[in-house]
Amino acid sequence: MDHHHTATEGRALTRSAISATLHCLTGCAIGEVLGMVIGTALGWGNLATIVLAVALAFVFGYSLTMAPVLRAGLGFGAALGVAFAADTLSITVMEIVDNLFMVLIPGAMEAGLTSWLFWASLAAALAIAFALTVPVNRALIARGKGHAVMHRYH
């Protein structure tokens, strides 16, 4: 077995996983920030705010995946199926880690939108979620799952 070839494939797989996770992070961050902003602005409790943020993270995450697939000519139902296959586990892991981290930082959820603590906590939570989701996406792509199902539409 050619070690150089294997190492090159491994780096390419890791790059694909980072790219897929950045894609996931974009949708998650849009939904997460919007949900946190809306929930915090309306004075909602932690649970309601997190439920909204997670729901919006899935909506935006799936939407960002569906856009290029729809442009490639797939119908809405098929594009939704591709988005579910490509992103569900990735978004789920990212959201669990991100929201758990936000809840664990003392005062982060209650800090309010004008507080550096809120924004720094959210940024750190998303960064940690990104780091922990890359290996998940790498394992999925290596098995032809996750974002690997999207590659035929690019």
N, CA, C and O atoms as a GROMACS GRO file, in nm:
protein
  616
    1MET      N    1   0.085  -0.118   0.000
    1MET     CA    2   0.000   0.000   0.000
    1MET      C    3   0.090   0.124   0.000
    1MET      O    4   0.190   0.130   0.072
    2ASP      N    5   0.053   0.220  -0.080
    2ASP     CA    6   0.129   0.343  -0.095
    2ASP      C    7   0.092   0.439   0.018
    2ASP      O    8  -0.019   0.492   0.022
    3HIS      N    9   0.186   0.462   0.110
    3HIS     CA   10   0.158   0.549   0.225
    3HIS      C   11   0.124   0.692   0.182
    3HIS      O   12   0.034   0.754   0.238
    4HIS      N   13   0.198   0.743   0.081
    4HIS     CA   14   0.172   0.880   0.035
    4HIS      C   15   0.030   0.893  -0.019
    4HIS      O   16  -0.040   0.991   0.009
    5HIS      N   17  -0.012   0.795  -0.097
    5HIS     CA   18  -0.147   0.796  -0.154
    5HIS      C   19  -0.252   0.797  -0.043
    5HIS      O   20  -0.350   0.872  -0.050
    6THR      N   21  -0.232   0.714   0.060
    6THR     CA   22  -0.325   0.704   0.171
    6THR      C   23  -0.329   0.836   0.250
    6THR      O   24  -0.436   0.882   0.288
    7ALA      N   25  -0.213   0.895   0.275
    7ALA     CA   26  -0.207   1.022   0.348
    7ALA      C   27  -0.276   1.133   0.270
    7ALA      O   28  -0.346   1.216   0.328
    8THR      N   29  -0.256   1.133   0.138
    8THR     CA   30  -0.322   1.233   0.053
    8THR      C   31  -0.473   1.216   0.057
    8THR      O   32  -0.546   1.315   0.067
    9GLU      N   33  -0.520   1.092   0.051
    9GLU     CA   34  -0.663   1.066   0.060
    9GLU      C   35  -0.719   1.109   0.195
    9GLU      O   36  -0.828   1.164   0.204
   10GLY      N   37  -0.642   1.084   0.300
   10GLY     CA   38  -0.684   1.123   0.435
   10GLY      C   39  -0.697   1.274   0.448
   10GLY      O   40  -0.793   1.324   0.508
   11ARG      N   41  -0.600   1.347   0.391
   11ARG     CA   42  -0.607   1.494   0.395
   11ARG      C   43  -0.726   1.544   0.314
   11ARG      O   44  -0.795   1.637   0.355
   12ALA      N   45  -0.751   1.482   0.199
   12ALA     CA   46  -0.864   1.522   0.115
   12ALA      C   47  -0.996   1.495   0.189
   12ALA      O   48  -1.089   1.576   0.182
   13LEU      N   49  -1.003   1.383   0.259
   13LEU     CA   50  -1.122   1.349   0.337
   13LEU      C   51  -1.144   1.451   0.449
   13LEU      O   52  -1.256   1.496   0.473
   14THR      N   53  -1.034   1.487   0.516
   14THR     CA   54  -1.044   1.587   0.623
   14THR      C   55  -1.086   1.723   0.567
   14THR      O   56  -1.169   1.791   0.627
   15ARG      N   57  -1.031   1.762   0.452
   15ARG     CA   58  -1.072   1.889   0.388
   15ARG      C   59  -1.220   1.886   0.354
   15ARG      O   60  -1.290   1.985   0.374
   16SER      N   61  -1.269   1.773   0.302
   16SER     CA   62  -1.412   1.760   0.271
   16SER      C   63  -1.496   1.773   0.397
   16SER      O   64  -1.602   1.837   0.396
   17ALA      N   65  -1.449   1.711   0.506
   17ALA     CA   66  -1.523   1.718   0.632
   17ALA      C   67  -1.526   1.860   0.686
   17ALA      O   68  -1.628   1.905   0.737
   18ILE      N   69  -1.413   1.931   0.676
   18ILE     CA   70  -1.408   2.071   0.722
   18ILE      C   71  -1.503   2.155   0.637
   18ILE      O   72  -1.576   2.238   0.690
   19SER      N   73  -1.500   2.135   0.507
   19SER     CA   74  -1.589   2.210   0.417
   19SER      C   75  -1.736   2.182   0.450
   19SER      O   76  -1.816   2.276   0.458
   20ALA      N   77  -1.771   2.055   0.468
   20ALA     CA   78  -1.909   2.018   0.502
   20ALA      C   79  -1.950   2.079   0.636
   20ALA      O   80  -2.063   2.125   0.652
   21THR      N   81  -1.856   2.079   0.732
   21THR     CA   82  -1.887   2.132   0.864
   21THR      C   83  -1.900   2.284   0.860
   21THR      O   84  -1.984   2.341   0.929
   22LEU      N   85  -1.818   2.351   0.780
   22LEU     CA   86  -1.832   2.497   0.763
   22LEU      C   87  -1.968   2.529   0.702
   22LEU      O   88  -2.033   2.626   0.741
   23HIS      N   89  -2.011   2.447   0.607
   23HIS     CA   90  -2.142   2.464   0.545
   23HIS      C   91  -2.251   2.449   0.650
   23HIS      O   92  -2.343   2.530   0.658
   24CYS      N   93  -2.238   2.343   0.731
   24CYS     CA   94  -2.333   2.317   0.838
   24CYS      C   95  -2.331   2.432   0.940
   24CYS      O   96  -2.436   2.478   0.985
   25LEU      N   97  -2.210   2.476   0.975
   25LEU     CA   98  -2.195   2.585   1.072
   25LEU      C   99  -2.264   2.712   1.024
   25LEU      O  100  -2.323   2.785   1.104
   26THR      N  101  -2.257   2.739   0.895
   26THR     CA  102  -2.320   2.859   0.841
   26THR      C  103  -2.470   2.856   0.867
   26THR      O  104  -2.526   2.952   0.922
   27GLY      N  105  -2.535   2.748   0.828
   27GLY     CA  106  -2.680   2.736   0.850
   27GLY      C  107  -2.714   2.735   0.997
   27GLY      O  108  -2.809   2.801   1.041
   28CYS      N  109  -2.636   2.659   1.074
   28CYS     CA  110  -2.661   2.652   1.219
   28CYS      C  111  -2.644   2.789   1.284
   28CYS      O  112  -2.725   2.829   1.367
   29ALA      N  113  -2.538   2.859   1.247
   29ALA     CA  114  -2.510   2.989   1.309
   29ALA      C  115  -2.619   3.089   1.276
   29ALA      O  116  -2.662   3.165   1.364
   30ILE      N  117  -2.665   3.091   1.152
   30ILE     CA  118  -2.774   3.183   1.115
   30ILE      C  119  -2.897   3.154   1.200
   30ILE      O  120  -2.954   3.245   1.261
   31GLY      N  121  -2.938   3.028   1.204
   31GLY     CA  122  -3.056   2.991   1.281
   31GLY      C  123  -3.036   3.009   1.430
   31GLY      O  124  -3.126   3.057   1.500
   32GLU      N  125  -2.919   2.972   1.477
   32GLU     CA  126  -2.888   2.981   1.620
   32GLU      C  127  -2.888   3.127   1.666
   32GLU      O  128  -2.952   3.160   1.765
   33VAL      N  129  -2.818   3.211   1.593
   33VAL     CA  130  -2.812   3.353   1.631
   33VAL      C  131  -2.951   3.415   1.624
   33VAL      O  132  -2.993   3.485   1.716
   34LEU      N  133  -3.023   3.389   1.516
   34LEU     CA  134  -3.158   3.444   1.502
   34LEU      C  135  -3.248   3.396   1.616
   34LEU      O  136  -3.322   3.476   1.674
   35GLY      N  137  -3.242   3.267   1.646
   35GLY     CA  138  -3.324   3.213   1.755
   35GLY      C  139  -3.288   3.272   1.890
   35GLY      O  140  -3.375   3.308   1.969
   36MET      N  141  -3.157   3.283   1.917
   36MET     CA  142  -3.112   3.341   2.044
   36MET      C  143  -3.152   3.489   2.053
   36MET      O  144  -3.196   3.536   2.158
   37VAL      N  145  -3.138   3.560   1.943
   37VAL     CA  146  -3.174   3.702   1.941
   37VAL      C  147  -3.325   3.719   1.964
   37VAL      O  148  -3.366   3.801   2.047
   38ILE      N  149  -3.406   3.643   1.892
   38ILE     CA  150  -3.552   3.654   1.906
   38ILE      C  151  -3.595   3.615   2.048
   38ILE      O  152  -3.671   3.687   2.113
   39GLY      N  153  -3.547   3.498   2.095
   39GLY     CA  154  -3.585   3.452   2.229
   39GLY      C  155  -3.541   3.546   2.338
   39GLY      O  156  -3.616   3.572   2.432
   40THR      N  157  -3.419   3.598   2.326
   40THR     CA  158  -3.366   3.691   2.427
   40THR      C  159  -3.441   3.824   2.422
   40THR      O  160  -3.476   3.880   2.525
   41ALA      N  161  -3.465   3.874   2.301
   41ALA     CA  162  -3.536   4.003   2.285
   41ALA      C  163  -3.678   3.996   2.340
   41ALA      O  164  -3.729   4.093   2.394
   42LEU      N  165  -3.741   3.879   2.326
   42LEU     CA  166  -3.878   3.863   2.375
   42LEU      C  167  -3.885   3.823   2.522
   42LEU      O  168  -3.993   3.807   2.578
   43GLY      N  169  -3.766   3.806   2.583
   43GLY     CA  170  -3.762   3.771   2.724
   43GLY      C  171  -3.804   3.627   2.752
   43GLY      O  172  -3.847   3.596   2.863
   44TRP      N  173  -3.792   3.540   2.654
   44TRP     CA  174  -3.828   3.400   2.673
   44TRP      C  175  -3.729   3.331   2.765
   44TRP      O  176  -3.616   3.378   2.781
   45GLY      N  177  -3.771   3.222   2.824
   45GLY     CA  178  -3.682   3.141   2.907
   45GLY      C  179  -3.584   3.063   2.820
   45GLY      O  180  -3.594   3.061   2.697
   46ASN      N  181  -3.489   2.998   2.887
   46ASN     CA  182  -3.386   2.923   2.816
   46ASN      C  183  -3.443   2.816   2.724
   46ASN      O  184  -3.401   2.804   2.609
   47LEU      N  185  -3.538   2.738   2.774
   47LEU     CA  186  -3.590   2.626   2.695
   47LEU      C  187  -3.658   2.674   2.568
   47LEU      O  188  -3.631   2.620   2.460
   48ALA      N  189  -3.745   2.772   2.579
   48ALA     CA  190  -3.815   2.823   2.460
   48ALA      C  191  -3.716   2.884   2.361
   48ALA      O  192  -3.729   2.865   2.240
   49THR      N  193  -3.619   2.957   2.412
   49THR     CA  194  -3.518   3.019   2.325
   49THR      C  195  -3.437   2.912   2.252
   49THR      O  196  -3.411   2.923   2.132
   50ILE      N  197  -3.397   2.809   2.324
   50ILE     CA  198  -3.318   2.701   2.264
   50ILE      C  199  -3.400   2.624   2.161
   50ILE      O  200  -3.349   2.590   2.054
   51VAL      N  201  -3.525   2.596   2.192
   51VAL     CA  202  -3.611   2.525   2.096
   51VAL      C  203  -3.622   2.605   1.966
   51VAL      O  204  -3.610   2.550   1.857
   52LEU      N  205  -3.645   2.735   1.978
   52LEU     CA  206  -3.653   2.821   1.859
   52LEU      C  207  -3.520   2.822   1.784
   52LEU      O  208  -3.519   2.808   1.661
   53ALA      N  209  -3.409   2.837   1.855
   53ALA     CA  210  -3.277   2.843   1.791
   53ALA      C  211  -3.247   2.712   1.718
   53ALA      O  212  -3.196   2.715   1.606
   54VAL      N  213  -3.277   2.600   1.779
   54VAL     CA  214  -3.252   2.469   1.716
   54VAL      C  215  -3.341   2.452   1.592
   54VAL      O  216  -3.294   2.409   1.487
   55ALA      N  217  -3.469   2.486   1.606
   55ALA     CA  218  -3.560   2.474   1.490
   55ALA      C  219  -3.510   2.559   1.374
   55ALA      O  220  -3.509   2.513   1.260
   56LEU      N  221  -3.470   2.683   1.402
   56LEU     CA  222  -3.421   2.770   1.296
   56LEU      C  223  -3.288   2.721   1.239
   56LEU      O  224  -3.262   2.736   1.120
   57ALA      N  225  -3.203   2.662   1.324
   57ALA     CA  226  -3.076   2.607   1.275
   57ALA      C  227  -3.103   2.496   1.172
   57ALA      O  228  -3.036   2.490   1.069
   58PHE      N  229  -3.200   2.410   1.200
   58PHE     CA  230  -3.234   2.305   1.104
   58PHE      C  231  -3.294   2.364   0.976
   58PHE      O  232  -3.259   2.322   0.866
   59VAL      N  233  -3.383   2.462   0.991
   59VAL     CA  234  -3.444   2.525   0.872
   59VAL      C  235  -3.337   2.588   0.783
   59VAL      O  236  -3.335   2.564   0.662
   60PHE      N  237  -3.248   2.667   0.842
   60PHE     CA  238  -3.144   2.732   0.762
   60PHE      C  239  -3.041   2.632   0.711
   60PHE      O  240  -2.995   2.642   0.597
   61GLY      N  241  -3.005   2.535   0.793
   61GLY     CA  242  -2.909   2.433   0.751
   61GLY      C  243  -2.961   2.354   0.631
   61GLY      O  244  -2.889   2.337   0.532
   62TYR      N  245  -3.084   2.306   0.639
   62TYR     CA  246  -3.143   2.232   0.528
   62TYR      C  247  -3.161   2.322   0.405
   62TYR      O  248  -3.138   2.278   0.292
   63SER      N  249  -3.200   2.446   0.426
   63SER     CA  250  -3.222   2.538   0.314
   63SER      C  251  -3.093   2.562   0.236
   63SER      O  252  -3.094   2.563   0.113
   64LEU      N  253  -2.981   2.582   0.309
   64LEU     CA  254  -2.854   2.605   0.241
   64LEU      C  255  -2.810   2.482   0.161
   64LEU      O  256  -2.744   2.496   0.058
   65THR      N  257  -2.845   2.365   0.208
   65THR     CA  258  -2.812   2.243   0.134
   65THR      C  259  -2.904   2.227   0.013
   65THR      O  260  -2.861   2.185  -0.094
   66MET      N  261  -3.030   2.260   0.031
   66MET     CA  262  -3.128   2.240  -0.076
   66MET      C  263  -3.107   2.333  -0.195
   66MET      O  264  -3.133   2.295  -0.309
   67ALA      N  265  -3.060   2.454  -0.171
   67ALA     CA  266  -3.048   2.553  -0.279
   67ALA      C  267  -2.968   2.501  -0.399
   67ALA      O  268  -3.020   2.506  -0.511
   68PRO      N  269  -2.844   2.452  -0.381
   68PRO     CA  270  -2.770   2.404  -0.497
   68PRO      C  271  -2.831   2.278  -0.559
   68PRO      O  272  -2.821   2.255  -0.679
   69VAL      N  273  -2.894   2.195  -0.475
   69VAL     CA  274  -2.956   2.072  -0.525
   69VAL      C  275  -3.077   2.106  -0.611
   69VAL      O  276  -3.100   2.044  -0.715
   70LEU      N  277  -3.154   2.205  -0.569
   70LEU     CA  278  -3.267   2.252  -0.650
   70LEU      C  279  -3.217   2.312  -0.782
   70LEU      O  280  -3.276   2.290  -0.888
   71ARG      N  281  -3.107   2.390  -0.773
   71ARG     CA  282  -3.049   2.449  -0.895
   71ARG      C  283  -3.000   2.340  -0.991
   71ARG      O  284  -2.997   2.360  -1.112
   72ALA      N  285  -2.960   2.226  -0.935
   72ALA     CA  286  -2.912   2.115  -1.018
   72ALA      C  287  -3.028   2.042  -1.087
   72ALA      O  288  -3.005   1.953  -1.169
   73GLY      N  289  -3.151   2.081  -1.054
   73GLY     CA  290  -3.267   2.026  -1.125
   73GLY      C  291  -3.351   1.927  -1.048
   73GLY      O  292  -3.450   1.877  -1.102
   74LEU      N  293  -3.316   1.897  -0.924
   74LEU     CA  294  -3.398   1.805  -0.845
   74LEU      C  295  -3.527   1.873  -0.802
   74LEU      O  296  -3.529   1.994  -0.781
   75GLY      N  297  -3.634   1.797  -0.788
   75GLY     CA  298  -3.760   1.850  -0.736
   75GLY      C  299  -3.748   1.876  -0.587
   75GLY      O  300  -3.652   1.833  -0.523
   76PHE      N  301  -3.845   1.947  -0.532
   76PHE     CA  302  -3.840   1.987  -0.392
   76PHE      C  303  -3.831   1.867  -0.298
   76PHE      O  304  -3.749   1.866  -0.207
   77GLY      N  305  -3.915   1.767  -0.320
   77GLY     CA  306  -3.916   1.649  -0.231
   77GLY      C  307  -3.783   1.575  -0.233
   77GLY      O  308  -3.732   1.536  -0.128
   78ALA      N  309  -3.728   1.556  -0.354
   78ALA     CA  310  -3.598   1.488  -0.366
   78ALA      C  311  -3.488   1.572  -0.302
   78ALA      O  312  -3.399   1.518  -0.236
   79ALA      N  313  -3.493   1.704  -0.323
   79ALA     CA  314  -3.392   1.794  -0.264
   79ALA      C  315  -3.400   1.791  -0.112
   79ALA      O  316  -3.297   1.793  -0.044
   80LEU      N  317  -3.520   1.785  -0.058
   80LEU     CA  318  -3.538   1.776   0.086
   80LEU      C  319  -3.479   1.645   0.139
   80LEU      O  320  -3.417   1.642   0.245
   81GLY      N  321  -3.499   1.537   0.064
   81GLY     CA  322  -3.441   1.408   0.102
   81GLY      C  323  -3.290   1.412   0.105
   81GLY      O  324  -3.227   1.357   0.196
   82VAL      N  325  -3.230   1.478   0.006
   82VAL     CA  326  -3.084   1.493   0.002
   82VAL      C  327  -3.038   1.575   0.122
   82VAL      O  328  -2.939   1.540   0.187
   83ALA      N  329  -3.109   1.683   0.152
   83ALA     CA  330  -3.073   1.768   0.267
   83ALA      C  331  -3.081   1.690   0.398
   83ALA      O  332  -2.992   1.700   0.482
   84PHE      N  333  -3.188   1.612   0.415
   84PHE     CA  334  -3.201   1.531   0.537
   84PHE      C  335  -3.083   1.434   0.549
   84PHE      O  336  -3.022   1.421   0.655
   85ALA      N  337  -3.051   1.366   0.438
   85ALA     CA  338  -2.941   1.268   0.439
   85ALA      C  339  -2.806   1.336   0.463
   85ALA      O  340  -2.721   1.283   0.534
   86ALA      N  341  -2.788   1.453   0.403
   86ALA     CA  342  -2.659   1.521   0.411
   86ALA      C  343  -2.634   1.587   0.546
   86ALA      O  344  -2.520   1.588   0.593
   87ASP      N  345  -2.737   1.640   0.608
   87ASP     CA  346  -2.715   1.731   0.720
   87ASP      C  347  -2.772   1.692   0.856
   87ASP      O  348  -2.732   1.750   0.957
   88THR      N  349  -2.862   1.598   0.862
   88THR     CA  350  -2.932   1.573   0.990
   88THR      C  351  -2.837   1.542   1.105
   88THR      O  352  -2.847   1.605   1.211
   89LEU      N  353  -2.748   1.447   1.088
   89LEU     CA  354  -2.658   1.411   1.199
   89LEU      C  355  -2.564   1.526   1.232
   89LEU      O  356  -2.539   1.556   1.349
   90SER      N  357  -2.512   1.590   1.130
   90SER     CA  358  -2.419   1.702   1.149
   90SER      C  359  -2.485   1.816   1.226
   90SER      O  360  -2.429   1.866   1.323
   91ILE      N  361  -2.604   1.857   1.184
   91ILE     CA  362  -2.675   1.966   1.252
   91ILE      C  363  -2.710   1.924   1.395
   91ILE      O  364  -2.698   2.003   1.488
   92THR      N  365  -2.753   1.799   1.411
   92THR     CA  366  -2.791   1.750   1.544
   92THR      C  367  -2.673   1.759   1.641
   92THR      O  368  -2.688   1.810   1.752
   93VAL      N  369  -2.557   1.709   1.599
   93VAL     CA  370  -2.438   1.713   1.686
   93VAL      C  371  -2.402   1.858   1.716
   93VAL      O  372  -2.375   1.894   1.831
   94MET      N  373  -2.401   1.941   1.611
   94MET     CA  374  -2.363   2.080   1.630
   94MET      C  375  -2.457   2.151   1.727
   94MET      O  376  -2.413   2.226   1.814
   95GLU      N  377  -2.585   2.126   1.714
   95GLU     CA  378  -2.684   2.192   1.800
   95GLU      C  379  -2.676   2.144   1.945
   95GLU      O  380  -2.689   2.224   2.038
   96ILE      N  381  -2.655   2.015   1.965
   96ILE     CA  382  -2.644   1.964   2.102
   96ILE      C  383  -2.523   2.027   2.170
   96ILE      O  384  -2.534   2.078   2.282
   97VAL      N  385  -2.409   2.026   2.104
   97VAL     CA  386  -2.286   2.080   2.163
   97VAL      C  387  -2.300   2.230   2.187
   97VAL      O  388  -2.269   2.280   2.295
   98ASP      N  389  -2.345   2.301   2.086
   98ASP     CA  390  -2.358   2.446   2.093
   98ASP      C  391  -2.450   2.489   2.207
   98ASP      O  392  -2.413   2.573   2.289
   99ASN      N  393  -2.569   2.431   2.213
   99ASN     CA  394  -2.666   2.472   2.315
   99ASN      C  395  -2.626   2.426   2.455
   99ASN      O  396  -2.650   2.496   2.553
  100LEU      N  397  -2.566   2.308   2.464
  100LEU     CA  398  -2.518   2.262   2.594
  100LEU      C  399  -2.413   2.359   2.648
  100LEU      O  400  -2.416   2.396   2.765
  101PHE      N  401  -2.322   2.400   2.561
  101PHE     CA  402  -2.217   2.494   2.601
  101PHE      C  403  -2.279   2.628   2.645
  101PHE      O  404  -2.238   2.684   2.747
  102MET      N  405  -2.377   2.678   2.571
  102MET     CA  406  -2.442   2.805   2.608
  102MET      C  407  -2.508   2.796   2.745
  102MET      O  408  -2.501   2.891   2.824
  103VAL      N  409  -2.572   2.684   2.773
  103VAL     CA  410  -2.641   2.667   2.902
  103VAL      C  411  -2.540   2.653   3.016
  103VAL      O  412  -2.566   2.696   3.129
  104LEU      N  413  -2.425   2.591   2.987
  104LEU     CA  414  -2.325   2.567   3.092
  104LEU      C  415  -2.244   2.691   3.130
  104LEU      O  416  -2.188   2.696   3.238
  105ILE      N  417  -2.238   2.791   3.042
  105ILE     CA  418  -2.164   2.913   3.075
  105ILE      C  419  -2.252   2.998   3.167
  105ILE      O  420  -2.359   3.043   3.127
  106PRO      N  421  -2.206   3.018   3.290
  106PRO     CA  422  -2.288   3.094   3.386
  106PRO      C  423  -2.327   3.232   3.331
  106PRO      O  424  -2.241   3.313   3.296
  107GLY      N  425  -2.456   3.257   3.326
  107GLY     CA  426  -2.507   3.389   3.286
  107GLY      C  427  -2.516   3.414   3.137
  107GLY      O  428  -2.567   3.518   3.096
  108ALA      N  429  -2.466   3.323   3.054
  108ALA     CA  430  -2.463   3.348   2.909
  108ALA      C  431  -2.603   3.366   2.850
  108ALA      O  432  -2.627   3.458   2.771
  109MET      N  433  -2.695   3.279   2.888
  109MET     CA  434  -2.829   3.286   2.831
  109MET      C  435  -2.908   3.407   2.883
  109MET      O  436  -2.998   3.457   2.816
  110GLU      N  437  -2.873   3.453   3.001
  110GLU     CA  438  -2.945   3.565   3.061
  110GLU      C  439  -2.878   3.699   3.033
  110GLU      O  440  -2.932   3.804   3.068
  111ALA      N  441  -2.761   3.696   2.970
  111ALA     CA  442  -2.677   3.816   2.957
  111ALA      C  443  -2.742   3.926   2.873
  111ALA      O  444  -2.719   4.045   2.899
  112GLY      N  445  -2.822   3.890   2.775
  112GLY     CA  446  -2.885   3.993   2.691
  112GLY      C  447  -2.803   4.025   2.568
  112GLY      O  448  -2.682   4.000   2.563
  113LEU      N  449  -2.869   4.079   2.470
  113LEU     CA  450  -2.810   4.101   2.338
  113LEU      C  451  -2.703   4.209   2.335
  113LEU      O  452  -2.622   4.213   2.242
  114THR      N  453  -2.700   4.295   2.434
  114THR     CA  454  -2.598   4.401   2.434
  114THR      C  455  -2.475   4.361   2.515
  114THR      O  456  -2.383   4.441   2.531
  115SER      N  457  -2.473   4.238   2.566
  115SER     CA  458  -2.364   4.195   2.652
  115SER      C  459  -2.256   4.121   2.573
  115SER      O  460  -2.287   4.036   2.488
  116TRP      N  461  -2.131   4.154   2.601
  116TRP     CA  462  -2.021   4.082   2.540
  116TRP      C  463  -2.024   3.936   2.582
  116TRP      O  464  -1.983   3.849   2.504
  117LEU      N  465  -2.072   3.906   2.704
  117LEU     CA  466  -2.077   3.768   2.753
  117LEU      C  467  -2.167   3.682   2.663
  117LEU      O  468  -2.131   3.569   2.630
  118PHE      N  469  -2.281   3.735   2.624
  118PHE     CA  470  -2.372   3.661   2.536
  118PHE      C  471  -2.304   3.628   2.403
  118PHE      O  472  -2.302   3.513   2.361
  119TRP      N  473  -2.247   3.730   2.338
  119TRP     CA  474  -2.189   3.711   2.205
  119TRP      C  475  -2.061   3.629   2.208
  119TRP      O  476  -2.038   3.546   2.120
  120ALA      N  477  -1.977   3.651   2.310
  120ALA     CA  478  -1.854   3.572   2.322
  120ALA      C  479  -1.886   3.426   2.351
  120ALA      O  480  -1.822   3.335   2.298
  121SER      N  481  -1.988   3.404   2.434
  121SER     CA  482  -2.030   3.267   2.466
  121SER      C  483  -2.085   3.197   2.343
  121SER      O  484  -2.053   3.081   2.317
  122LEU      N  485  -2.167   3.269   2.266
  122LEU     CA  486  -2.224   3.210   2.145
  122LEU      C  487  -2.115   3.178   2.043
  122LEU      O  488  -2.117   3.072   1.981
  123ALA      N  489  -2.020   3.269   2.027
  123ALA     CA  490  -1.909   3.245   1.933
  123ALA      C  491  -1.826   3.124   1.979
  123ALA      O  492  -1.791   3.039   1.897
  124ALA      N  493  -1.796   3.117   2.107
  124ALA     CA  494  -1.719   3.004   2.160
  124ALA      C  495  -1.797   2.874   2.146
  124ALA      O  496  -1.740   2.771   2.110
  125ALA      N  497  -1.927   2.878   2.174
  125ALA     CA  498  -2.011   2.758   2.163
  125ALA      C  499  -2.012   2.707   2.019
  125ALA      O  500  -2.003   2.586   1.996
  126LEU      N  501  -2.024   2.796   1.923
  126LEU     CA  502  -2.023   2.756   1.781
  126LEU      C  503  -1.887   2.702   1.739
  126LEU      O  504  -1.879   2.607   1.662
  127ALA      N  505  -1.779   2.762   1.789
  127ALA     CA  506  -1.644   2.714   1.757
  127ALA      C  507  -1.620   2.574   1.812
  127ALA      O  508  -1.564   2.488   1.744
  128ILE      N  509  -1.663   2.550   1.935
  128ILE     CA  510  -1.648   2.417   1.995
  128ILE      C  511  -1.734   2.316   1.920
  128ILE      O  512  -1.691   2.204   1.894
  129ALA      N  513  -1.857   2.356   1.887
  129ALA     CA  514  -1.946   2.267   1.812
  129ALA      C  515  -1.885   2.231   1.677
  129ALA      O  516  -1.893   2.117   1.633
  130PHE      N  517  -1.824   2.330   1.611
  130PHE     CA  518  -1.757   2.306   1.483
  130PHE      C  519  -1.647   2.200   1.500
  130PHE      O  520  -1.641   2.103   1.425
  131ALA      N  521  -1.560   2.220   1.599
  131ALA     CA  522  -1.447   2.130   1.622
  131ALA      C  523  -1.493   1.987   1.650
  131ALA      O  524  -1.429   1.891   1.608
  132LEU      N  525  -1.603   1.973   1.722
  132LEU     CA  526  -1.652   1.839   1.756
  132LEU      C  527  -1.735   1.776   1.644
  132LEU      O  528  -1.756   1.655   1.644
  133THR      N  529  -1.781   1.856   1.549
  133THR     CA  530  -1.862   1.804   1.439
  133THR      C  531  -1.777   1.762   1.319
  133THR      O  532  -1.819   1.677   1.241
  134VAL      N  533  -1.658   1.819   1.302
  134VAL     CA  534  -1.570   1.781   1.190
  134VAL      C  535  -1.545   1.629   1.189
  134VAL      O  536  -1.560   1.568   1.083
  135PRO      N  537  -1.506   1.566   1.301
  135PRO     CA  538  -1.483   1.421   1.296
  135PRO      C  539  -1.609   1.341   1.261
  135PRO      O  540  -1.601   1.236   1.197
  136VAL      N  541  -1.725   1.390   1.303
  136VAL     CA  542  -1.852   1.324   1.270
  136VAL      C  543  -1.871   1.328   1.118
  136VAL      O  544  -1.902   1.226   1.056
  137ASN      N  545  -1.853   1.446   1.059
  137ASN     CA  546  -1.870   1.458   0.914
  137ASN      C  547  -1.763   1.377   0.839
  137ASN      O  548  -1.791   1.319   0.735
  138ARG      N  549  -1.642   1.373   0.893
  138ARG     CA  550  -1.535   1.296   0.828
  138ARG      C  551  -1.574   1.148   0.823
  138ARG      O  552  -1.559   1.084   0.719
  139ALA      N  553  -1.624   1.096   0.934
  139ALA     CA  554  -1.665   0.955   0.939
  139ALA      C  555  -1.782   0.928   0.843
  139ALA      O  556  -1.784   0.825   0.776
  140LEU      N  557  -1.878   1.021   0.836
  140LEU     CA  558  -1.992   1.004   0.746
  140LEU      C  559  -1.946   1.004   0.600
  140LEU      O  560  -1.987   0.917   0.522
  141ILE      N  561  -1.864   1.100   0.563
  141ILE     CA  562  -1.817   1.113   0.424
  141ILE      C  563  -1.735   0.989   0.385
  141ILE      O  564  -1.747   0.939   0.273
  142ALA      N  565  -1.653   0.941   0.477
  142ALA     CA  566  -1.571   0.822   0.450
  142ALA      C  567  -1.658   0.700   0.418
  142ALA      O  568  -1.616   0.610   0.346
  143ARG      N  569  -1.780   0.699   0.471
  143ARG     CA  570  -1.873   0.589   0.448
  143ARG      C  571  -1.972   0.618   0.335
  143ARG      O  572  -2.067   0.542   0.313
  144GLY      N  573  -1.950   0.731   0.264
  144GLY     CA  574  -2.040   0.767   0.154
  144GLY      C  575  -2.172   0.825   0.201
  144GLY      O  576  -2.269   0.830   0.126
  145LYS      N  577  -2.174   0.870   0.326
  145LYS     CA  578  -2.296   0.928   0.385
  145LYS      C  579  -2.276   1.078   0.407
  145LYS      O  580  -2.175   1.134   0.365
  146GLY      N  581  -2.374   1.142   0.473
  146GLY     CA  582  -2.362   1.285   0.504
  146GLY      C  583  -2.346   1.366   0.377
  146GLY      O  584  -2.419   1.346   0.280
  147HIS      N  585  -2.251   1.458   0.378
  147HIS     CA  586  -2.234   1.547   0.263
  147HIS      C  587  -2.185   1.475   0.138
  147HIS      O  588  -2.188   1.533   0.029
  148ALA      N  589  -2.140   1.352   0.151
  148ALA     CA  590  -2.099   1.275   0.033
  148ALA      C  591  -2.217   1.257  -0.064
  148ALA      O  592  -2.198   1.245  -0.184
  149VAL      N  593  -2.339   1.255  -0.010
  149VAL     CA  594  -2.456   1.236  -0.098
  149VAL      C  595  -2.481   1.361  -0.183
  149VAL      O  596  -2.553   1.355  -0.283
  150MET      N  597  -2.423   1.473  -0.146
  150MET     CA  598  -2.442   1.598  -0.221
  150MET      C  599  -2.348   1.612  -0.339
  150MET      O  600  -2.377   1.685  -0.433
  151HIS      N  601  -2.236   1.542  -0.335
  151HIS     CA  602  -2.130   1.565  -0.433
  151HIS      C  603  -2.175   1.543  -0.578
  151HIS      O  604  -2.121   1.604  -0.670
  152ARG      N  605  -2.273   1.456  -0.597
  152ARG     CA  606  -2.318   1.433  -0.735
  152ARG      C  607  -2.400   1.550  -0.790
  152ARG      O  608  -2.427   1.557  -0.910
  153TYR      N  609  -2.439   1.643  -0.703
  153TYR     CA  610  -2.520   1.758  -0.748
  153TYR      C  611  -2.438   1.885  -0.764
  153TYR      O  612  -2.493   1.989  -0.799
  154HIS      N  613  -2.309   1.877  -0.739
  154HIS     CA  614  -2.223   1.995  -0.752
  154HIS      C  615  -2.156   1.998  -0.887
  154HIS      O  616  -2.079   2.090  -0.916
   0.00000   0.00000   0.00000
